[in-house]
Amino acid sequence: MRYESCVTSLSWIPSEAITGLSRAAFDKGFTHYDDPPPAEFGDLEELRAADRFRFANVLRAWIEVDDAGRVTAGGYDGGAGGLMGSTTVRLGGLSRVFQAAALPDLRREPERGDGWMRFVQTTGGRTGLPAPRRVRHRPFVQWRAPLVWTTLSLTLHADGRAEYQVEGASRFPRHWIYDAAGRLTRKSGLTDYAQWWGVSFGRHTPWGDEDSPALVTAVETALEHQLSAQLMHGAAKPRIRTVAAGEALVRQGEPGDEIYLILDGVIRVERNGDRLAEYGPGAMLGERAQLERGIRTSTLTAVTPCRVASVRAGQFDPSALAELAAGHRREGTVPADETARA
């Protein structure tokens, strides 16, 4: 019996990810931010032609299993690997496309265990656009752009199951992870443009001797997606706030009437000192206070540096907030691996 599976990362530049002086080039139209990739994709080449991602990592592998349930062979799909996009630069009425330069795909020797085989692949590269800048270590000045990458793993089991993980990734841009059916299942929780800009070259990349650990979070629900659009584009202008790692966004027991959308970073939900859950970009938090007489039922603490948008919860239909909270048990009874909201 032959089993095959696939995991894919698509990487893109959201508007909230760029910091410092570099924002001017984007805000003035010299280059551009990206719209989010689709929640489900079919043809990657069509997405690349439409400039929907900066680069993709496609890890596809197979195993052969005998009648006794033993894995007898396996390998990477030779047609998979990295897909680099391009960067369009505009100046006045002129534009020029800089094709990104791919680095060689890194594929580890498959690891075999009792009834499984594991495959690990790194793909990435750099934009063709020059990026002169000061950097944090020798040679202290760089002319070429920093590197971008993701490192994915795919474990195929003799019973047909497939498991995947993000083993590492550059701190920039944002990385979205898709399953074998092309459905979005995970998102990178943090983009750190300053760290990436100053460090990610040479030996500080997988093509040197380092990788960056990836922090990934679950995908928001369809209702959260709908309400987040209302929050960002509704009648009231959202308040954008930066929260330092370790800082509390709200505290249990305090009054509050705002609902929050995480733009970047990861936030932990705690009740009575117990960790209940962690959420990343796209998640909406804070609806329970509106349903509990304006009192915060949990503490929300930034695990990483975060950017959040907020508006008063009264902007939303109470039934929508009730629906948002309906699928979750009350914080006091939720195990640590289940969803809970403040």
N, C-alpha and C positions, 0 to 999 in steps of 0.2 A: 504494500500500500504506500502511495506517495502522498505526502501532505505538504502544502505550500501556504505561506502567509506573507504579510507585508505590513510595515509601519512606515509612515511618512511624516516628516516635519516640513512645514512651510514657514518661512521667516519673512517678516515685514516690518515697516517703520510706522508706528502710530504717532500721532502728533504730540502726545504727552511724553514721549520717550526722549526727545531731544532737549538738552539743557545747555546753558551757557551761550557764548557768542555764536555758536553754530546754528542756533535757531533762526538767526537773521536770514541765512541762505535759504531756509525752507519758507519762512514767513513772507519773504519778498518774492517767492516764486522762482528763485534761481534753480532750485531743485524741489522735489515734492515729497510730502508724506504719502502714505499708502492707505487706501481703504482696507478694512479687514478682509481677509480671504473668506470664501464662502464656508458655511457650516458643513457642507458636503460637496465634494468635487468628483468630477468624472475624468476629464482629459487634462492632465497636467500641462501638456504642451499648449493647449488653448489658454490656460491660465497664464502661462509664461508669456505668450504672445500678447495677451491683454495687459501685461505689466502688473499682475496681481500679487506677485511675491518677489523678494530679492534673491532668495535661493531656496532650494528644496533638497532634502535628504530622503532618498527612497531606498529603504532596506527591505529587500525581498529575498527569501531563502526557502529551501525545501529539505525534506528528509525522506528516506525510504525506511519502511518498517516491515519486518518479516512476520510470518504467521504466529510466531511466538511472542510478538510484541516488542522485539528488540530493534533498536535503531541501527540499521546496517550501513547507511550512507547519508550524506547530506552536503549541502553547499549553498553558496550565494548564487543568486540569479545574476548572470553576467550582464543583463540589460539594465539592471538597477544601478543606483549610485547618485551622484550629485547633479543638480540642474541649477546653473547660475543664471540670474536675471541680468538686468542692465540698469544704468542710471542715466536719466535724461536731464541735461543741463540746458537752461533757457536764459538768454540774455537779450532783452529787447524782443525783436521779432525772430531772432535766430535760436535754433536749438541744435544740440548735438547729443548723440547717444554714446555713452561709454559702456562697452561690454565688460561685465565682471570677469575676472580671471579665476578659473577654478584651480585649486590645488589637487594633487593626486588623492583619490579616495584611500582612506586607511581602513583596512579590513583585518581584524584579528583572526588568527587561526581558530576555527570553530572549536568550542569546548564541549566535550561529550560527558554525559553522566548516565545514571541508571534510568533509561527510558526518555532521555531528552537530549537535545543539542542546542547550543546557544551561539548566536552570531552577533558580532559587534562591529558597527561601521561608523566612521567619521567622514563627513563631507563638508566642504566649505571653500572659501577663497577670499578674494578682495575685489572691491570695485576698481575699475580702470581709471577712476578720477583721482588725480594727485591730492594728497592731504598733508601738506607741510604743517608740523606741529612740534611743540616741546613734549617730551615723554619723561616718565619717572625714573628711568634707568638708562644705562648706556645703550646707544650713543647720545642720549638726551635730546636728539632731534631726529625726526623721521619725516620722510617725504612721501612714502607710499602709505596707502590707507591701512588701518588695522585689519586683522583677519576676522572673519565670521565663520561659525561652524556649529554643527550639532553632532553629538555622538549618541547613536541609538543602539539598543540591544533588542534582539528578538529570540525568544526561546520557544522551540517547537517540541511538543511532547508526542510520545508514541500513541497516545489516545486521540490525537488530532487537535488538542488544545494549543493555543498560541498565547504567549505573554510578552509584553514589551515594556521597556523602560527608557527614560532619557538619562543616559549615563553622564552626560556633560553637555555644555553649550556655552558659546560666547555670551557675555553679559548684554550684548546688543546685537541685532535688533530683537524684536519679540518673536518667539517661536511657538507655533501651534502644532499639535500632534494629532494625527489622523490614523484610524484603524484600517484594517484590510479592506473594508467596504468604502473607504474614503470619507468616513464620518469623523468630525471633530470630537475628540475625547478629552484632551488635556491642553493646558496653556502654561507657558512659562510665567511664573508669578512676579518676576522682577526684571526690569531693564535698568542697567547702570551704565549710562552713556559715558560718564566721566571716567569710570574705571576702564571701560573698554577702549576709549580713545587714547588713554595714556599708557596702557599695559599690553594690549593684545597683539603682540607681534613676536617674531623670533622664537626663543625657547619657551615663551609664556603661552604657547599654543600646543595643540596635539601634534603638530609637525615638528615641534621642539621636544620638550619633555614634560609638558603640563596640560591639564585640561581644567576647565572651571566646572565645579559641581552645579547641577541644574536644580532649580526649585520650581516644581510644577504643581498646578492646582487643577481641580475639577472644572468642567465647563459649567457656566451658568445655565439656568433653566430657560425655557422659552418665555415664561412670564417675566423673569428678570430681564431678559433681552428687550421685551416690549416696554417694561417700566423704565429701564435705563434710558431708552430713547426719549421717553416722556420727561424724564428728569433733566436730560441735557438740552432738550429743545422745546420744553414747555413754556408756559407763560412767565414763570419766574426764572430769572437767571441764576444758574447754580453757583454756589460758593466753592471755589477750589482751594483746598488746604493741603499743605505738606505736613506729614507726621513722621517724626524721627523714630528710628528703631527703638523699641522699648517704651515709647510714649503711649499713654492711654488716649484713645479717641473719645470714648465715653466711659463712665464708671457706673457700675451697678448701684442702684438706689438713687441716683441723681435724676432730676427732672430732665426731659428732653423732648423736642418736637421735630427733630430733623431726621431724614432718612438719607443713607449714604450709598454712594456708588464707588467701588474701588476702581480707580483708573490704572494704578500701578502698585505693585508690592503685595504683601501678604499680611492679613490681619487675623489675629487669634481671638476666638470667643471664649470667655471664661465666666463661670458662675461660682461664687463662694470659693474662689481660688482654684477650682478644677477646670482643666482645659477641656473644652467641648468640641471644637472644630477650628479649622483654619480655612480662610477664603482668599482668593486672588482676583485678578482683573475681571470685571464684568459682574461680580457678585454685588447684591444689594443687601445692606444691613440696616438695622434700626427700626424695622416695622413693628416689632412687638411693643415698643414703648407707646406707640399710638393706640394700640389695642389694650394696653394695661394702664390706662388713666395717666399717661404721660410720664411714667416712671421707667427708667432703664432697668431691665431685668438681668442684664449681663454687662460685663466689662469687655470692651473692644480694645485690644492692644496691638500695636504695629510690631510684627515680627521682623520686618525689614523696613527700610525707608519707604514710605507710601505717599501716594497722591490720591486724594479722594474728592469727589464732588458731592455736594449736599444741597437739598432744598427742604423746606418745611413739609412734613408728611401730609399736612392738610391739602396739598396740591393734588393728592391721589385719591381716587375713589376708595372709600373704606372697604368695599367688598374686594377690591384688588389686593389691598394689604392683607385682608383676612385670608384670601386665597394663597398669598405668598407664604403666610405663616401656617396654613392649614396642614401642610404635609409634614410638619415637624412637631415632635413631642415638646412638651415644656422643658425648658433648660434643665430643671432640677432632676429630670429622669432620663436625659439623653446620654447614652454611652459616648465615650470619647471619639469613636470613629463614625458617629452619625452626625447629621446636620442639626445645627441649632442656630438661632438668631438672637440678636440683642433687641 
